[in-house]
Amino acid sequence: MKHWFADGAFRSILRNAAYLGSGSAAGALLGLVALACAGKGMSPEMFGVLVVIQAYTKAVSDFIKFQTWQLVVQFGTPALAQNNTRRFSDVVGFSFGLDIMGGSIAVLGGMLLLPFLSHALGLDTKIFWLAILYCTLIPSMTSSTPTGVLRAFNRFDLIAVQQAIRPFLRAAGSLASYYFDLGFPGFIVTWYISNLAGGTLFWWFTARELRSRDIHNALKPHLFKAERRLEGAWNFVWTTNIAHTIWAARNSCTTVLVGVFLGPAAAGLFKIAMTFFDATGTPAKMLEKSFYPEIMRMDPRTTKPWLLGLRSSLLAGGVGIAVALLILFVGKPLIGLVFGHQYLEAYDLIQIMLGAIIVSMMGFPQESLLFMAGKQRDFLIAQAIASVSYIVLLVSMSYTFGVQGAALAYLLGQCLDVLLSLLPTIGAYRNRALLRINVHGENN
């Protein structure tokens, strides 16, 4: 371990992960405050409806949005390393254009689809129109250019601030809604405002950083003019977009599907369990966000990025085991204290899902390593197989075993996802000498 920390790249990953972790830890605690207020301020059924609306808008944005942050890191980070600001501006402008296109399609699609799902989601007429209003947040959810730019600039401290501001505003609004007994309308409006403010702050940080580095006109959207100078950009965009759409079907839609098959109350329980799962998986997410830009500065033909991935995986796995043991001891009393005894059934779901925490944390480097090696299509195939299998498991096991079946399906789905992504990662490592990297940082 002492030798690991002598590696400057490994230290950089941990430092940036610590920045992000501080913001996410604060965000996770504030998110629990917001959920606790909502759970105690409404009936379990209305709490479930609020959760389903939030999950619906996120699912729609995840289905449609382009992974523009990955585009910026993949093509922009090498350009910055070579001081090629014109190319970096082309990448950001192309990314911004994709965000606008994806956001426009997503918000229209979400609004048009909602009337057909409103009955299944348990929305009456009044709540339906509030859900339509909430759909206008979708464009801010589909935009990931800002996080890509800030990662490329190594400004993880600003990302950490943004990650804390949004949940802080949501928690403050939820406390006010609970204290003044504003009910469902109060919670959905305050959640809306917090998301909108958080998204706006991200863009402000990005514009300020670009100006400070004398990179002008980067936030001028264009799709085809810049793309002609970015060889392989469309191929990368579509491959990562399809892969993320498949991921959305497996993750973001889970709560919606549980709500459709088992009702809003079950969706609320599952959301509480997923909140704990997301919070405990924060270290791996932070490592991933700092890991990807770091390895894009390396040569994939050497062993260095692969060894860095192995070390990061083992470190994340150790943290995952420690977190899982902690949740076993404090999970049940914490749920009772924060949410109330009517939600204690969520602890049974958490116990089932604990294994998924360790598995997913250990597997976090695989996606970044495959993208670095230019093997995004292999990752897409692995995601497709794992996701289709997971949806089949989720539907069948939810129908047979109820909400506990959904939790078991989630565990099996995470294991299958990591295993299927591991196979092409090992193959890419064994054939790393055949990889080619050109001056623009495009791997083949």
C-alpha positions in Angstrom: 0.0 0.0 0.0 2.9 2.4 0.7 4.1 1.8 -2.9 0.6 2.5 -4.2 0.6 5.9 -2.5 4.0 6.7 -4.0 2.2 6.8 -7.4 1.4 10.5 -8.2 -1.6 9.5 -10.4 -3.0 7.3 -7.6 -2.7 10.2 -5.1 -4.3 12.5 -7.6 -7.3 10.2 -8.0 -7.7 9.9 -4.2 -7.3 13.7 -3.8 -10.0 14.5 -6.4 -12.2 11.7 -5.0 -11.9 13.3 -1.6 -13.1 16.6 -3.0 -16.1 14.9 -4.6 -16.6 12.7 -1.6 -17.0 15.7 0.7 -19.7 17.2 -1.4 -21.4 13.9 -1.9 -21.3 13.0 1.8 -22.9 16.3 2.6 -25.4 15.7 -0.2 -26.2 12.2 1.0 -26.9 13.4 4.5 -29.0 16.3 3.3 -30.8 14.0 0.9 -31.8 11.8 3.9 -33.1 14.9 5.6 -35.3 15.7 2.6 -36.6 12.2 2.3 -37.2 12.0 6.0 -39.3 15.2 6.0 -41.2 14.0 2.9 -41.8 10.6 4.5 -43.1 12.1 7.8 -44.9 15.0 6.1 -47.1 12.9 3.9 -48.8 9.5 3.9 -46.7 6.5 2.5 -48.9 6.6 -0.6 -48.2 10.3 -1.4 -44.5 9.9 -0.5 -44.4 7.1 -3.0 -46.1 9.3 -5.6 -43.4 12.0 -5.1 -40.7 9.4 -5.4 -42.2 8.0 -8.6 -42.4 11.5 -10.2 -38.8 12.2 -9.3 -37.8 8.8 -10.7 -39.8 9.3 -13.8 -38.2 12.5 -14.8 -34.7 11.1 -14.1 -35.5 8.0 -16.1 -36.6 10.0 -19.1 -33.5 12.2 -19.0 -31.3 9.1 -18.6 -32.9 7.4 -21.5 -32.4 10.3 -23.9 -29.4 12.3 -22.8 -26.0 12.0 -24.5 -23.0 11.3 -22.2 -21.4 14.6 -23.1 -19.2 14.6 -20.0 -17.5 11.5 -21.4 -17.1 13.1 -24.8 -15.4 16.1 -23.2 -13.1 14.0 -21.1 -12.3 11.5 -23.9 -11.5 14.2 -26.6 -10.9 17.3 -24.5 -8.5 16.1 -21.9 -5.8 15.1 -24.4 -6.3 18.5 -26.2 -5.8 20.4 -23.0 -2.6 18.4 -22.3 -1.3 19.5 -25.7 -2.5 23.2 -25.1 -4.8 22.8 -28.1 -7.5 25.2 -27.0 -9.2 25.4 -30.4 -9.8 21.6 -30.4 -11.0 21.8 -26.8 -13.5 24.6 -27.8 -14.7 22.4 -30.7 -15.3 19.5 -28.2 -17.2 21.7 -25.8 -19.3 23.4 -28.5 -20.2 20.0 -30.0 -21.0 18.7 -26.5 -23.2 21.7 -25.7 -25.1 21.2 -29.0 -25.8 17.6 -28.1 -27.1 18.7 -24.7 -29.6 21.1 -26.3 -30.8 18.6 -28.8 -31.1 15.8 -26.2 -32.8 18.1 -23.7 -35.4 19.3 -26.2 -36.3 15.7 -27.3 -36.4 14.5 -23.7 -38.7 17.2 -22.3 -41.2 16.8 -25.1 -41.1 13.0 -24.9 -41.5 13.0 -21.1 -44.6 15.3 -21.3 -46.2 13.3 -24.1 -45.6 10.0 -22.5 -46.9 10.9 -19.0 -50.6 10.9 -19.8 -50.4 7.3 -20.8 -48.6 6.3 -17.5 -50.4 8.6 -15.1 -53.0 6.0 -14.0 -50.3 3.3 -13.5 -48.2 5.7 -11.5 -51.1 6.7 -9.3 -51.4 10.3 -10.4 -54.8 12.1 -10.1 -55.7 15.2 -12.1 -54.1 17.8 -9.8 -50.9 15.8 -9.2 -50.7 15.1 -13.0 -50.3 18.8 -13.8 -47.6 19.1 -11.1 -45.8 16.2 -12.6 -46.0 17.9 -16.0 -44.4 21.0 -14.4 -41.7 18.8 -13.0 -40.9 17.5 -16.5 -39.6 20.9 -17.4 -36.6 20.1 -15.3 -35.6 17.4 -17.7 -33.3 19.6 -19.9 -31.2 20.5 -16.9 -30.9 16.8 -16.0 -29.8 15.9 -19.5 -26.9 18.4 -19.6 -23.6 17.0 -18.6 -21.2 19.3 -20.5 -20.4 21.3 -17.3 -19.2 18.3 -15.3 -17.1 17.2 -18.3 -15.4 20.6 -18.6 -14.7 20.9 -14.8 -13.3 17.3 -14.8 -11.0 18.1 -17.7 -9.9 21.3 -15.9 -9.3 19.2 -12.7 -11.7 21.5 -10.8 -13.3 18.7 -8.7 -13.6 21.2 -5.8 -16.3 23.1 -7.8 -18.1 19.9 -8.6 -18.1 19.1 -4.9 -19.7 22.5 -4.1 -22.4 22.0 -6.7 -23.1 18.5 -5.4 -23.7 19.9 -1.9 -25.8 23.0 -2.9 -28.6 21.1 -4.6 -29.4 18.8 -1.7 -29.0 21.6 0.7 -31.7 23.6 -1.0 -33.9 20.5 -1.2 -33.4 19.8 2.5 -34.2 23.4 3.4 -37.3 23.4 1.3 -38.4 20.0 2.7 -37.9 21.2 6.2 -40.1 24.2 5.4 -42.8 22.1 3.8 -42.8 19.7 6.7 -42.9 22.5 9.4 -45.6 24.5 7.7 -47.5 21.4 6.7 -47.5 22.3 2.9 -48.2 18.7 1.9 -47.4 17.2 -1.5 -47.5 20.6 -3.5 -45.0 22.1 -1.1 -42.5 19.2 -1.4 -42.7 19.0 -5.2 -42.3 22.7 -5.7 -39.3 23.0 -3.4 -37.7 19.9 -5.0 -38.2 21.6 -8.4 -36.6 24.9 -7.3 -33.6 23.1 -5.8 -32.9 21.1 -8.9 -33.2 24.1 -11.1 -30.9 26.2 -9.0 -28.3 23.5 -8.7 -28.2 23.0 -12.5 -27.8 26.7 -13.1 -24.9 26.9 -10.7 -23.1 24.2 -12.7 -23.3 26.2 -15.9 -22.1 29.4 -14.1 -19.0 27.6 -12.7 -18.2 26.3 -16.2 -18.5 29.6 -18.0 -16.3 31.3 -15.3 -13.6 28.6 -15.7 -13.6 28.9 -19.5 -13.2 32.7 -19.2 -10.4 32.5 -16.7 -8.4 30.3 -19.1 -9.1 32.6 -22.1 -11.1 29.9 -23.9 -13.8 31.9 -25.7 -16.9 30.9 -27.7 -16.6 27.3 -26.4 -20.3 27.5 -25.1 -21.5 28.2 -28.6 -23.5 25.1 -29.7 -22.7 23.5 -33.0 -23.1 19.9 -34.1 -21.7 19.4 -37.6 -19.0 22.1 -38.1 -16.9 21.0 -35.1 -17.6 17.3 -35.6 -15.8 17.3 -38.9 -12.7 18.2 -37.0 -13.3 15.5 -34.3 -12.7 12.2 -36.0 -14.6 9.4 -34.3 -16.7 11.7 -32.2 -20.1 10.6 -33.5 -19.2 7.0 -33.2 -18.2 7.6 -29.5 -21.3 9.7 -28.8 -23.8 7.1 -30.2 -22.1 4.2 -28.6 -21.9 5.7 -25.1 -25.4 7.1 -25.5 -26.9 3.7 -26.3 -24.9 2.1 -23.4 -26.2 4.7 -21.0 -29.8 4.3 -22.3 -29.5 0.6 -21.5 -28.0 1.5 -18.1 -31.0 3.8 -17.5 -33.4 0.9 -18.2 -31.6 -1.1 -15.6 -31.2 1.5 -12.9 -33.2 4.7 -13.3 -36.4 2.8 -14.3 -36.2 0.3 -11.4 -38.2 2.5 -9.0 -40.7 3.3 -11.7 -41.1 -0.4 -12.6 -41.5 -1.3 -8.9 -44.2 1.4 -8.6 -46.0 0.1 -11.7 -46.0 -3.6 -10.6 -46.3 -3.2 -6.8 -47.8 0.2 -6.2 -46.5 3.6 -4.9 -46.0 2.4 -1.3 -43.6 -0.4 -2.5 -41.8 2.1 -4.7 -41.3 4.3 -1.6 -39.8 1.5 0.4 -37.6 0.6 -2.6 -36.5 4.2 -2.9 -35.4 4.3 0.7 -33.3 1.1 0.2 -31.8 2.6 -3.0 -31.0 5.8 -1.2 -28.9 3.8 1.3 -27.4 1.9 -1.6 -26.5 5.1 -3.5 -25.0 6.7 -0.3 -22.8 3.7 0.5 -21.7 3.5 -3.1 -20.5 7.1 -3.1 -16.8 6.3 -2.6 -16.7 4.2 -5.8 -18.6 6.9 -7.7 -16.1 9.6 -6.6 -13.1 7.4 -7.5 -14.6 6.7 -11.0 -15.2 10.4 -11.7 -11.5 11.2 -10.9 -10.2 8.0 -12.3 -11.4 8.5 -15.9 -9.7 11.9 -16.6 -6.5 10.6 -15.0 -6.1 7.5 -17.2 -7.0 9.6 -20.3 -3.6 11.3 -19.8 -1.8 7.8 -20.0 -0.8 5.5 -22.8 -3.1 2.4 -22.8 -0.3 0.3 -24.2 1.6 0.4 -20.9 0.6 -1.4 -17.8 0.3 1.8 -15.7 -3.4 2.6 -16.3 -4.4 -1.0 -15.9 -2.4 -1.4 -12.7 -4.0 1.8 -11.5 -7.4 0.4 -12.2 -6.6 -2.8 -10.2 -5.4 -0.8 -7.2 -8.4 1.4 -7.3 -10.7 -1.6 -7.5 -9.1 -3.3 -4.5 -9.3 -0.1 -2.5 -12.9 0.4 -3.4 -13.8 -3.2 -2.6 -12.2 -2.9 0.9 -14.2 0.3 1.5 -17.3 -1.5 0.3 -16.9 -4.3 2.8 -16.5 -1.8 5.7 -19.5 0.2 4.6 -21.7 -3.0 4.3 -20.8 -4.1 7.8 -21.6 -0.6 9.1 -25.0 -0.7 7.4 -25.8 -4.1 8.9 -25.4 -2.6 12.4 -26.9 0.9 12.1 -29.3 0.6 9.1 -32.4 -0.5 11.0 -32.3 2.0 13.9 -31.4 4.7 11.4 -34.4 4.0 9.2 -36.7 4.0 12.3 -35.2 7.3 13.5 -35.2 9.1 10.2 -38.2 7.8 8.3 -40.4 6.2 11.0 -41.3 2.7 12.0 -43.7 2.3 9.1 -40.7 2.2 6.7 -38.7 -0.4 8.6 -39.4 -3.0 5.9 -36.9 -1.1 3.8 -34.1 -2.6 6.0 -35.0 -6.1 4.8 -34.4 -4.9 1.3 -31.1 -3.3 2.3 -29.8 -6.5 3.7 -30.5 -8.3 0.5 -28.8 -5.6 -1.6 -25.6 -5.2 0.6 -23.7 -7.7 -1.7 -24.3 -5.4 -4.7 -22.5 -2.6 -2.9 -19.3 -4.5 -2.7 -19.5 -5.9 -6.2 -20.4 -2.6 -7.9 -17.6 -0.8 -6.0 -15.0 -3.2 -7.1 -16.1 -3.1 -10.7 -16.1 0.7 -11.1 -12.8 1.0 -13.2 -13.9 -1.3 -16.0 -16.0 1.2 -17.9 -13.3 3.9 -17.9 -10.6 1.3 -18.9 -12.6 0.1 -21.8 -13.3 3.6 -23.0 -9.6 4.4 -22.7 -8.8 1.4 -24.9 -11.4 2.4 -27.5 -13.5 -0.7 -26.6 -16.8 1.2 -26.0 -18.7 -1.2 -28.3 -17.6 -4.2 -26.1 -18.9 -2.3 -23.1 -22.2 -1.6 -24.9 -22.7 -5.3 -25.7 -21.9 -6.2 -22.0 -24.4 -3.6 -20.8 -27.1 -4.8 -23.2 -26.9 -8.4 -22.1 -26.7 -7.5 -18.4 -29.6 -5.0 -18.6 -32.0 -7.2 -20.5 -31.3 -10.1 -18.1 -31.9 -7.7 -15.1 -35.2 -6.4 -16.4 -36.4 -9.9 -16.9 -35.3 -10.8 -13.4 -36.9 -7.7 -11.9 -40.3 -8.2 -13.5 -40.5 -11.9 -12.8 -39.1 -11.8 -9.3 -41.2 -8.7 -8.3 -44.3 -10.5 -9.5 -43.4 -13.7 -7.6 -41.8 -12.4 -4.4 -43.0 -8.8 -4.2 -40.6 -6.0 -3.2 -38.0 -8.4 -1.7 -37.9 -10.1 -5.1 -37.1 -6.7 -6.6 -34.2 -6.3 -4.2 -32.8 -9.8 -5.0 -33.1 -9.1 -8.7 -31.1 -5.9 -8.2 -28.3 -7.8 -6.5 -28.1 -10.4 -9.3 -28.2 -7.7 -11.9 -25.2 -5.9 -10.4 -23.2 -9.1 -10.2 -24.0 -9.9 -13.8 -23.1 -6.4 -15.0 -19.6 -6.5 -13.4 -18.9 -10.0 -14.6 -19.8 -9.3 -18.2 -17.8 -6.1 -18.3 -14.8 -7.9 -16.7 -14.4 -10.2 -19.7 -13.7 -7.5 -22.4 -11.6 -5.6 -19.9 -9.3 -8.6 -19.4 -9.2 -9.1 -23.2 -8.3 -5.4 -23.8 -5.5 -5.7 -21.2 -4.0 -8.8 -22.8 -4.0 -7.2 -26.2 -2.9 -3.7 -25.1 0.2 -3.8 -27.3 -2.1 -3.7 -30.3 -3.8 -0.5 -29.2 -2.8 2.7 -31.1 -2.9 6.2 -29.7 -2.6 9.2 -31.9 -1.7 12.9 -31.2 -5.4 13.7 -30.6 -5.9 11.1 -27.9 -8.2 8.9 -30.1 -7.7 5.2 -29.3 -8.2 2.4 -31.9 
